[in-house]
Amino acid sequence: MNLEIPKKFTPIVRQARQVAQEVFRPISRKYDRAEHAYPKELDMFASIMDGMNDGAPDGGAGAGKLARSGDNGGGSGNRNGTNMKTVLGLTELCWGDVGLALSIPRQGLGNSAIAAVASEQQLARLGDTWAAMAITEPGAGSDSAAIRTTAREDGDHYVINGEKIYVTAGERANAVVVWASLNRNKGRAAIKSFVVEKGTPGMTVERLEKKLGIRASDTAAIRFENCRVPKENLLGDPEISVDKGFAGAMQTFDNTRPVVAGMAIGVARAALERTLEIVERTGIDLSYRSQTWTQPAVTRELHLLEAELEAARLLTLRAAWMADNGLPNSKEASMAKAKAGRVGNTITLRCVELCSSLGYGETELLEKWARDSKILDIFEGTQQIQLLIIARRLLGKSSAELK
């Protein structure tokens, strides 16, 4: 196994780190305090990134749009493509600020849904759309198959009715990818995703949520009342296939879960690096020369956290690599998300504790990183859901057999 980052991604990582340090970090506290205020500084960055994407052979820098799993066609060779690039870029950007990374124009989570299941014609038409993703409902959280939003066929349109909550970038994005059922009597197999463009009659942003963390990012509740969407905006195959079931829709998560894992790694690394700097200033030996039982307690603790972070990072890179090479990665994507989500939250909270008053106050970003990290253990499937998926894959059980 070659565990080094591919050399072709070195400029991407450097550019993303520079943006995180020079653009995100200086305004991080500003938009944490001014929740729901749009970070105008991101407009210029998004324009620059669009230019890099247009000129680069495999999509440019930073948080590029995700490729669909299987782009390599299952052929021979080793491909490091857009999934890997996106994970690496977003890891660096979230080293700067998670909420700002989620607020970059035209880089929404809905874009990954489009990449995962859209047809070639839809990809060409919707490729530059900034798309949010609307899955969660008041009565359907981690169990995405339990959604009650419906899409009824009516001539050349689908009519969508229902309510979605916790839609990241739901107010700012140009479109929302809405998960809805074509026939609730047919269960999971009838769930499809639809691109609903901003301003479509019948789609209303009801409110913006006040949150513990990622305050720079808007999180919306959206209602759909007889919202008419053209048939060509249904992503993928419109046929209800009981055999295929929910698999088409779940491809979205196989793409996005490694990305969220990368985000958790970025913010955790930021907290760990800053804590190491603070502790080192006190004169404590942080070297690896001595055995753990002879080290100061804080040194031993920080070394253990470093090991946990590295384990999460390697799991994440593997899941992204599998997606780029057309390999089924549902189990690995959930492993990466489960490990990184938990490790990210553990590290940021422990760093707050180890730094005492510095960690708890607003003179440092440590307390903010601890707040931001929690969402990364929740959205795209909670810790418990990830462990359930992993168990199903390991045991060869269906969702009906292992609940």
N, C-alpha and C positions, 0 to 999 in steps of 0.2 A: 504494500500500500504506500502510495506517495501522499503524505499528509501536508505537503507545502501548497500554498496558494498559487494557482497558475500565474505565470509571469505576465500574461496578457492582461490580467486584472489589476496589476500594480498601479497603473495610472488611475483606475476607477477608485480604488481604495484611498489613494492619496487625495484625489479630488474631493471625495465624500468627507474624508477627515478634515480637510481644509475648510469645507463649508460648515461642518459641525463646529469647528473651533472659531472661525472668523465670523460666521453669520448666525448660527443657532445659539451658541453659548452666551454671547453678549445680550441677546434679547430674550433669553429663556425665562428669567424672573419677571420681566415686563409682561409677557403674555400669560404667565401663570397667574399673575394678579388681575389682569384685565381679561377675565374669561369671556368668551364669545366675541372678542374683538378680533377682526381678521388681521393676520400678520402680513402687512403690505410688503414687507421686506422680501417675502417669498416670491413675489411676482417676477422680480428681476432674475432671481435664481432659477425659476421655472423656465424663463425665456432662454437663459444661457444653456440650461440642460436640454431644452428642445433642440437647440443648435448642435449640441454635441451628439444627440441621438440621431439627427439627420445625417451627420457626417461620419458616423462610426459604422463599421461593417456589421457589428453584432448588437447595436442598440445604444451605444454611448455610455454615459456614466451615471453613478449614483443610483437612485431608486427607479431604475428602468422598468417598463411594463413587463409583466411576467410572460414567458412563453408557455404554451400548453405542454403538459406532460406528454412525452412520446414524440417530440419534434425530431428526435434522431431516428425515428422509424424502427427502432429495435435493431438497427444494423450493427455491424462490427465497428470497433474503434472506441475511443474515449472522447466524449464530448463534454466540455464545460461551457455552458451556454447562459441563457438569460436568467434561468432560475438561480444558478450560482452567483451570477453577477448581481442580481437583485438582493440576495441574502447578504452578500459582502458589502454592498453599498448601503443598505439600510442598517446594518450593524454599526457602521461608522456614523451614519447620520443620527442614530439613536444614542450613540456615545455623546452626541451634542444635546439633543432634546427629542423625546419621543413624540410629544404633542405636535411639535413643529414638523417632524418627519411625516406625521399623518395628515398634515395640512398642505403638503406640496400640491399645487394645482396639477391636474391630469395624472395623478399617481394614486388614485383611490383603490380600495380593496375590491370594488366592483370590477375594476379592470382585470383582475385575476380571474374573476368568474367569466368574463368575456373571453379571455385567453384560453380558459379550460374547455369550454363547450361550444363556442360560437363556430359557425361555418366560415369557410374562407371568404365568402362574400360579406358576411357580417363583420369579420375582422377588418376587412378593407374599409368598410363604411364606418365602423365604430372605433377604429384603432386610436384615434386622437381624442376620444371623448373622456372627460373626467367623470368616472362613475363611482358612486358610493354603492354599498351593498346592504340590502335590507332583508334580514332573515328573522331576527328575534321578534317575538310578539308578546303581549302581556301574559298569554297563557301557554307560550311555547318558547322556552329558553334554550337549554342545551340540547333538548330533543327536537332537532330541526324537522324531523318527520311528522311532528304533531302540529305543524302550522295550519291555521284555519283560513288564511287569506285565500280567496278563490279567483280564478280567471275563467270567465265564461265566454265561449266562442260566439261571436255575433257578426256574421258577414265577413268583412275583411279585417275585423278587429277582434281583440279580446277585451272583455270588460272586467276590470279588477276591482274587488271590494275587500277591505280589511284594514288592519292597523299594524304598523311596524314601529318598534322602539329601538333605542340605542343604535341608531344609524350613524356611523362615523362619516363626517363630511356631508351629512344629509341635506343641509341647507346650502352649502357652498358648491357642491358638485354640479356638473351639467346634466347628469342623469343618475338614476338609481336603478340598480339591478334588484328586482323584486322577486322573491321566491313565493310562488302561489300554486295552488292545486287546481288542475283541470277537472278533477272529479274526486271529491273527498271519499267516496265510497270505495275507490280503488287504492287507497292508502299511499304509500311512499312512491309507487310507480308513477303516479299522476303529478308529482311535484316537478314543476319546471321553473325556469328563471326568465324574466322579462326585463327588457331595458325600457324604462319609463323616463322620457326626457323632461328636464326641468320646465315648468310652465304648462305641462299637460293638464287640461281641465279635469278636475276630480282628484288631483293629488295636492294635499295641503300639509305644510309643515305646522304641526300643532304646537310644538314647544321645543326649546333647547334645554338640555339637562345641565344642572349644576353638579360637578363631579369632584371626587377626591383628587384625581390626577389628570394628566393629559389635558389640562384646561385650555391650552392653545388650540386644541381640536374641537370643532363643534360636534355635538352628539344630539341627533334630532329624533323626535317622535313624529311619524308621518301617517296620515290617514288617506285611504283610497276609497272614494265613493263614486261608483259607476265611472271609473277612469278608463277611457278607451285608448287602447294601445294597438298600433298596427300589427298584423300577423307576423310581418317580417322581423319584428322586435322580440319574438320568442327565440331564445338562444338554443341552438342545437335542434334535435329531432322533436317534432311536435307529437309524434306517436306515443301512446301510453303502452309501454312494454313491461309486463309483469316479470318477465324473465330478467330483463336488465335492471328493473327496479329503480332504486335510488342512486345507482352507481354514477350516472352521468352528472347529476348535481353534486355528488360528493367529490368528484374530481377537483372541484374548486378548492376544497379543503386540503387536498393533497399538494396543491400549489402554495396555498397561503400559510399553512401551519409551519413549514420551515422558515418562512419569512418572519412570522411573529416570534418564532424561537430566536432568530437572528436579532430581532429588536430587543428581546430580553437580554441577550448576551451583551449587546452594546451598552445598555444602561447599567448592567451589573458591572461590566468592566470599568465604566466611568467611575462608579462608586468605589470599586476596589482600588483602582489606581490612585484616586484622591486620598483614600484612607491610608494607603502605604506611604504617600508623601507626608501626611500629617504625623503618622506614627514615627517615621524615620527622623523627623525634626526633633523628636524627644531624645534621640540617642539610642533607641532600642535597636539591637542587631537583627536585621531582617534577612540575613544571608542564609544560604542553604547548607552551610558547612557543618553544622552540628546536628546531632540526633534530636528527634522531636522531644524526647523526655528531658533533654538538657536546655531546651529553648524557653524563652519567656512565653507565658500563656498567649499573649497577643500575637506573637510571631507564629506559634503553632496554629492558632486559629486562622490567621490570614493565609497560611500555606494550604490549609485544608480547603478554604474557600477557592483558592486558585485552582486546585485540583478539580473541584466540582465544576467550576466554570469551563475548564478545558474539556471535561467529559461532555458537557452540554454542547460546546462548540463543535466537537467532532461528530456527534450525532446529527447536528444540524447540517453540516457540510455533506454528510453522507446522504441525507434525505434530499437535499437540493441536487446533488450529483445524479442520483437515481432518476429524478424527474427529468433532468436534461438528457439522460440516456434512454428514455422510454421504458424504464423499469417500474413495475408496480411498487409504489412507495407508501401506501396507506399506513402500514404498521410503523415504518420508519419515521414518517411525518408526525404521527402521534407520539412516538417515543421522543423525538426532538422537542416537540411542543411541551410535553409533560415535564421533561427534564429541565429544559431551559426556563419554562414559566416558573417552576418551583424554585430553581436555583437563583434565578434573577431576583425574586422576591426575598429569598433568604439572605442573599448577599447584601442587598441594599439596606435591609432592616438591620442586619448585623453590623454593617459599617456605621450606621447611625448610632448604635449602641457603643461601639468601640471608640467613637470620637466624642462621646459624651455631649457636653453643651454645644460644641462646634457642630456636631452632627444633627442636633435638634433645632438649631437656630437658622435664621435666614441669611446669615453671613456666608454660609456655604450652600451648595446645591444638593448636598447629601439628603436632606429631608425631602426635597422635591423629587429626587430620583426614587426614593423609597415609595412615595405616593404614586408616581408614574408607573412603577414596576408592577403594581398589583393587577392592573387591567390586563397585562400580558399573560397572566396566569388564568384569566377568565375568558376573554373573548377568543373567537375561533374554536370554542369548545373548552369547557372547564377541565381542571385537573382530573376530576372523577370520570368525565366522559372519555378523555384520552386513555386512561387506564382500562376502561371498559373495552374500547376499540382494540387496544393492544392484546387484551385477554382473548377477545374473539378471534383475532388473527392467529395467535399462538395455538389456540385450542381447535381452530377450524369450526367455530360455532357461528351461526347466523345471529342477527339481532333478536329474532324471535326466541332462539334457544338460550341466549345469555343476555339477560336484561339487567 
